[in-house]
C-alpha cells in the first residue's frame, strides 16, 4: 500500500506518471513529493512506487 495525499491505496509497482494519469492530473500543474523529497518531472516515468511510500501531490491553482 502507498499513502497518496493521506489515503492508503494499492499502487505498488506503478510509476508517478501512471498515478497522475489514473487521477487525470496534468503533470504541468503539479509538484510531487515522494517520501518528503520533491521528484523532478523528468523522473515521473522512472520513479516506481513501493510498499510503504508516501506521496503528496500538490496542484497549482491560479487566482487573485
C-alpha positions in Angstrom: 0.0 0.0 0.0 1.1 3.5 -0.8 -0.1 6.6 1.0 -1.2 9.3 -1.5 -2.3 12.6 -0.1 -3.1 10.9 3.2 -5.1 8.0 1.6 -3.8 4.4 1.6 -4.0 3.0 -2.0 -2.8 -0.2 -3.6 -0.4 1.4 -6.1 2.8 -0.7 -5.6 4.8 -1.0 -8.8 3.2 1.9 -10.5 5.1 5.0 -11.7 4.3 8.5 -10.6 3.2 9.1 -14.3 0.8 6.1 -14.0 -0.8 7.5 -10.9 -1.2 11.0 -12.3 -2.7 9.6 -15.5 -5.2 7.5 -13.5 -6.1 10.6 -11.5 -6.4 12.6 -14.7 -4.0 15.2 -13.4 -2.0 17.4 -15.8 1.7 17.0 -14.8 2.4 20.6 -15.8 0.2 21.8 -13.0 1.5 19.7 -10.0 4.5 19.1 -7.8 5.1 15.6 -6.5 6.8 14.8 -3.2 7.9 11.2 -2.6 8.9 10.3 1.0 9.4 14.1 1.8 11.6 14.8 -1.3 10.5 16.6 -4.5 10.6 14.4 -7.6 11.7 16.2 -10.8 9.1 16.0 -13.6 11.7 14.3 -15.8 11.7 11.4 -13.4 8.0 10.8 -13.1 8.1 7.9 -15.7 11.0 6.2 -14.0 10.0 6.6 -10.3 8.2 3.4 -9.2 6.2 3.4 -6.0 6.9 0.7 -3.4 5.0 -0.6 -0.4 5.1 2.0 2.4 6.0 5.0 0.2 4.3 8.3 1.0 3.3 10.6 -1.9 2.0 14.1 -1.8 0.6 15.7 -5.0 0.2 19.4 -4.8 -1.8 21.1 -7.5 -1.1 24.7 -8.6 -4.1 26.9 -8.6 -4.3 30.3 -10.2 -6.3 33.1 -8.7 -6.2 36.6 -7.5 
